[in-house]
Amino acid sequence: MANRILIVDDAAFMRMMIRDILTKNGYEVVGEAQDGAQAVEKYKELKPDLITMDITMPEMDGISALKEIKKLDANAKVIMCSAMGQQAMVIDAIQAGAKDFIVKPFQADRVIEAIKKTLG
């Protein structure tokens, strides 16, 4: 059975890029969210196997959303997506429980490698 993934990014074209990489590699994208608050709601609703979470978003950023999701489910698997130069935020995210991170612009092989590693 395909692993179910939730994609969180405020940019629709970024979500589309990740969705494309994932579906081509046999993963099932069960939902998308465009900010952290939506991500938390969708997590409760969809119970995905993994989340790709953008760090910088309006309303609620990715790190706050990560912390909320970890409160709901300590075993939640989250991979952060960051732009270049967000190292400090990436460190915060890993400390808050993110499993890995991928840097934009996305490289398909790196995305898949991170997901395979995280899903074990």
C-alpha positions in Angstrom: 0.0 0.0 0.0 1.3 3.4 -0.9 2.4 5.7 1.9 0.0 8.6 2.5 1.6 12.1 2.4 0.3 15.5 3.4 2.0 18.5 1.6 2.1 21.8 3.4 3.3 25.0 1.6 1.8 28.4 1.1 2.9 28.4 -2.6 0.6 26.4 -4.9 3.4 25.8 -7.4 5.6 24.4 -4.7 2.9 22.0 -3.6 2.4 21.0 -7.2 6.1 20.3 -7.7 6.3 18.1 -4.6 3.0 16.3 -5.5 4.5 15.6 -8.9 7.7 14.1 -7.5 5.8 12.0 -5.0 3.1 10.6 -7.3 5.7 9.7 -9.9 7.5 7.7 -7.2 4.4 5.8 -6.1 3.4 7.8 -3.1 -0.2 8.9 -2.4 -0.8 12.6 -1.7 -3.8 12.6 0.6 -4.0 16.3 1.1 -2.5 19.7 0.9 -2.5 22.7 3.2 -1.4 26.3 2.7 -0.5 27.3 6.2 0.3 25.8 9.6 -3.2 26.0 11.1 -4.6 24.2 8.1 -1.8 21.6 8.4 -2.8 20.8 12.0 -6.5 20.4 11.0 -5.6 18.2 8.0 -3.3 16.1 10.1 -6.1 15.3 12.5 -8.5 14.6 9.7 -6.3 12.6 7.4 -3.7 10.9 9.7 -1.0 10.8 6.9 2.1 8.7 7.2 4.3 11.7 6.5 4.1 15.5 6.1 6.3 17.7 4.0 6.1 21.1 5.9 7.3 24.5 4.6 9.0 26.5 7.2 7.9 30.1 6.3 4.1 30.5 5.9 1.5 33.1 6.8 -0.9 32.6 9.8 1.1 29.8 11.5 4.6 28.9 10.4 5.9 25.4 9.9 7.7 25.1 13.2 4.7 26.1 15.2 2.6 23.7 13.2 5.2 20.9 13.7 5.0 21.5 17.5 1.2 21.3 17.5 1.2 18.1 15.4 3.8 16.6 17.7 1.5 17.3 20.7 -1.3 15.4 18.9 1.0 12.6 17.8 4.5 12.2 19.2 5.3 9.8 16.4 4.3 12.1 13.5 6.8 12.1 10.7 7.6 15.5 9.4 10.1 16.6 6.8 10.7 20.4 6.7 11.1 22.3 3.5 13.3 25.4 3.7 14.7 28.0 1.4 18.5 28.6 1.3 19.8 30.5 4.3 17.2 29.2 6.8 19.7 27.1 8.8 18.8 28.5 12.2 15.1 27.6 11.5 16.0 24.2 10.3 17.9 23.6 13.6 14.8 24.7 15.6 12.7 22.4 13.5 14.9 19.4 14.1 14.9 20.1 17.8 11.1 20.3 17.7 11.0 16.9 16.2 11.3 17.1 12.5 12.9 14.0 11.0 14.7 15.6 8.1 14.7 18.7 5.8 14.8 19.4 2.1 16.0 22.6 0.5 14.3 24.5 -2.3 14.6 24.4 -5.2 13.6 20.8 -4.8 15.7 18.0 -6.3 13.5 14.9 -6.9 16.2 12.4 -5.8 16.9 14.3 -2.5 13.1 14.5 -1.8 12.7 10.8 -2.3 15.8 10.0 -0.3 14.5 12.0 2.7 11.1 10.4 2.5 12.4 6.8 2.2 14.8 7.4 5.1 12.0 8.9 7.3 9.5 6.2 6.6 12.1 3.6 7.2 
